[in-house]
Amino acid sequence: MTTTASDLLFDRLIDWGVDTVFGLPGDGINGLMEALRKRQDKIRFIHVRHEEAAAFMACGYAKYTGRLGVCLATSGPGAIHLLNGLYDAALDRAPVLALTGMTYHDLIGTHYQQDVNTDYLFENVALFNQRVMGPAHVENLVDLAVRTALANKSVSHITFPNDLQDVDAKKQERSPMNVKGHSSDQLLHLSRIPLQADLQRAAAAFRGKKKIAILAGNGARDGRAELLEVADRLAAPIIKPLLGKDVVPDTSPFTTGGIGFLGTRPSEEALEECDAVLMVGTSFPYINFLPKPGQATVVQIDDDPARLGLRAPIEVGLAGDAGPTLRELLPLLPRNDDRSFLEKAQAGMREWWKLMKERGTRADMPMKPQVVSWNLDQQLADDAIISTDSGTITT
């Protein structure tokens, strides 16, 4: 049986551990669909009814598993429909690979049917974005696309001209510089840790501070244990933007829950009254909920140096992964023995939960939305995952 360029693509994705693809078939990806059909014992294809759903599913898969989400769409309008879900992945930093079809390679740019330059179209949303030029090009692109998405928690995109999908992998000659087998299907996981001098400056910034708050977002997920230890040492409540909801459980005595339009009163009060803030793995966008400039000393940890100081003026910025950075920072931090700020936040949360129970168990008619949510919560397992739309429906 002939090995096609499409076969090479999915064989390489299998090497990377991909076992699920979300997509909608179309004439512009017949070659890719056939390669998937031949590998249905290794890759599960989830057939959606709209390409946008495929992109959102791939994004959700990446968020919930930490693995690469993959979506597939045909050329022209099919590829265009992916964009909404891919922007969700890009903005929430979920690793997703989008595969799209494209018109015949020698008719691109001639107004042929569904002649959309999808590589140009995806330029803004995809950190890696390339067009396949033939079978010898596939392995290199797949390796770099997957590695880029996983390493940067970003979107990668490969678009595949229709006719090149079925090209016999043995019939295209390689250029002299493209040595066969030179690319690797391995990702090196590095623990990025700031310089010791910067860690010492960050720790010194908390000396003498008595009202310290921690703002922990999506990027703090790998440092839950360390975050709780830091909260104990600094006597600091942990405040969670929406994407950081699962960083520490709501039952922890150190958290005051959410902040922002979906936040709690104790979280808002803590940020209004604090004299220092440790921001960990968050680009929380609602600046008006953060301490006013000059109110509090801010130390920020983020694996992206460009985001340090993005939302608030910082005293010290630490570029590194949350877990390893917190482990290095912890023994350097001064212990805050004044626990009154934390205890006030904890008392506020007891009142908050009392209020939530009152509103969730009220019997007046018509029934209030809080009653539905409260009773649903009683039926769910502690580790249940609830997926909702964003915006008013989440409130």
Sequence and secondary structure as in RCSB ss.txt:
>XXXX:A:sequence
MTTTASDLLFDRLIDWGVDTVFGLPGDGINGLMEALRKRQDKIRFIHVRHEEAAAFMACGYAKYTGRLGVCLATS
GPGAIHLLNGLYDAALDRAPVLALTGMTYHDLIGTHYQQDVNTDYLFENVALFNQRVMGPAHVENLVDLAVRTAL
ANKSVSHITFPNDLQDVDAKKQERSPMNVKGHSSDQLLHLSRIPLQADLQRAAAAFRGKKKIAILAGNGARDGRA
ELLEVADRLAAPIIKPLLGKDVVPDTSPFTTGGIGFLGTRPSEEALEECDAVLMVGTSFPYINFLPKPGQATVVQ
IDDDPARLGLRAPIEVGLAGDAGPTLRELLPLLPRNDDRSFLEKAQAGMREWWKLMKERGTRADMPMKPQVVSWN
LDQQLADDAIISTDSGTITT
>XXXX:A:secstr
   BHHHHHHHHHHHTT  EEEE   GGGHHHHHHHHTTTTTSEEEE SSHHHHHHHHHHHHHHHSS EEEEE T
THHHHHTHHHHHHHHHHT  EEEEEEES TTTTTTT TT   HHHHTTTT SEEEE  SHHHHHHHHHHHHHHHH
HHT EEEEEEEGGGGGSBTTTS   TT  TT S            HHHHHHHHHTTTT  SEEEEE GGGGGGHH
HHHHHHHHHT  EEE GGGTTTS TTSTTEEEE STT  HHHHHHHHH SEEEEES     GGGS  TTTSEEEE
EES GGGTTSSS  SEEEES HHHHHHHHGGGS      HHHHHHHHHHHHHHHHHHHHHS   SS  HHHHHHH
HHHHS TT      SGGGT 
